[in-house]
Amino acid sequence: MRIEVRRTGGFAGIERRAEVDTSSLPDTPVWRELAEQALADATGTPRSPVVPDGFSYRITVDDHEFHCADPHLSEAQRTLISRVLKEGA
């Protein structure tokens, strides 16, 4: 599974991007469950309004893409974003 996070906005407006390929990781099932929950949380909800100096995210999980923004993130989305930005290249 390939997970990509693109973060834009914030006070400085700097874009940050990271990607993780979970296929060779020992905790692949954990990544899969987290990504599926984050995707499910985004299904059927309109694009979140952006708050001043807040971050917006474009998350791609294999061929599925969704958008979300602070402060309207589910716990799964927040955790997934944090992990990908921390562990991704």
N, C-alpha and C positions, 0 to 999 in steps of 0.2 A: 504494500500500500504506500502510495506517495502522498504526503500531506504538505501543502504549502500555505504559508500565512504571509499576507502582505498587509502591513500596518501603515496607515497614512494619518495625517493630522497632527494633533498635539500643538503645544505652544510654538515650537520651532518649525513645524510643518515638514519634518524630515521623514522620508519613507524608509521603512525597514522591511526586509524580506528574508525569510528563512524557509528551508525545506528539509523534510526528513523522509527517508525511504526506510520503512519499517520492516522490509522483507528479511533483513539479516539481523534484526535486533532480537535479543532474548525475550523481551517483553512485548512481542508483536500482538498477542491477544489483548493486552491492556490498551495498547494504542488503538486497535480496531474498535474495541468497545467504546472508548472515549470519543473517537471520531464519529462513530455511528450515532451516539447520543447527541453530540454537538450538532450534527446534521439534522437529526430528528427535531431538535429544539428550534431550528430555523425554519422548518417546513411549515408553510401556511401563514407565516407572519410577514407583514410588510417590512420593507427596509426601515430599520430603526432611524429616527431622526438624530442628527448629529448635534451634540452640545458644543458650545464654544470651547475651543482648545481640547476637545475630546478626541479620542482615537477612533478611526473606522478601520474595519478589517474585511479583507476578502480572503476567504478560506477555500482552498481547493483540496478535495479528498478524491484521489484518482480522477474520475471524469465529472464529479459533482462539485459545483461551486455555490457558495452562499456568502452573503454579506451580513455583517452585524456591527454594532457600534457601542462604545461606552456611553452610558452606564447600563445599557440594556442587554447585557450578556448573561446567558445561563451559566451555572457553575461548570458544566461540561465545556462550554465554549471558552470560558475564562481559563480553565485548566489546560485545554488543548493549545490555546494560543500561547500561554506561558511556556509550556513544554517545548513547543516547536521553536519559538524564538530563543529559548535557552539552549536547546540541544541541536538545533538545525544549523546547516551551513548556509 
